């Protein structure tokens, strides 16, 4: 509760940024790299950092024909969602890349597509982060965290209720675990079990 | 006129309610208060305020007049405190808390003393008063009514117990002796708390 309230206050000032980020829908980008080279680079490019937290899913990268790269995200073997990048030449030396995010429609995570559709801010964050991952790979520079900041704030603001509940739940579980450890220590002492 | 008088009466009653009852006075007879206190080994106080060495308050009574809890750890008395009961007519009792003193006459765990292996977080007195009040009012110990503990040694010891990783004992030698860490200078050696 304490942490949730603090996060809430902090995010109040960020609400306008959330609105700006929410409107950013452009998914086509052009990079100064020939399509053959872009395809080779992307086939070796992994997921963006940060956005998946400590529970980062496994990723398998598939090249489908000359113009599609697919990143399939799985957790415990079950597909959660996939990024699909469609590549097309933009002149001789540049490549246009269109990125989409598709939620799983079957298996354990079959509701992911529906949930992404309902939560545009999260979907936008995943896309912005992957776009930056692609851009940084093709432009041969480090991943720039500041470029995903507005989308991160928008996602946090849109999900503040859930974040707050999560923090409360974690804190409750922590207190419960600590109490159990203390009670166990007293039981061990009573049973003559040494430290 | 009559209506105005009623309003004044109502306001007076409300103001009287705001004042609350006299501190340390409880709506319970001295005998019942004595029985209630004597039966308790203060589990809420222990859980809220202990410092990582396992402690066991043992109540001893002087019939209808006082209850003293002697707090032991590994068979060694660490501190004691007493609730002295004074009957104030039918169904009302004053309970006054006193905390044992150290060799130099200071109240143990008064918030300013250094303990190598503390039994309770300091200051102890408000926590004991809250525990006695909770028992006599028939309610749960309310941690929000007690000032936050400020004994850093206590916090470190307690963390070991809460995490289940390390249980301290009053017989453990301090790190200053075993690891060459400079020792804090004790202000005064309290009874049962010098180590």
Interface residues (C-beta under 8 A of the other chain):
Chain A: X178 X179 X181 X182 X184 X185 X186 X189 X195
Chain B: X47 X50 X54 X161 X162 X163 X164 X166 X167 X169
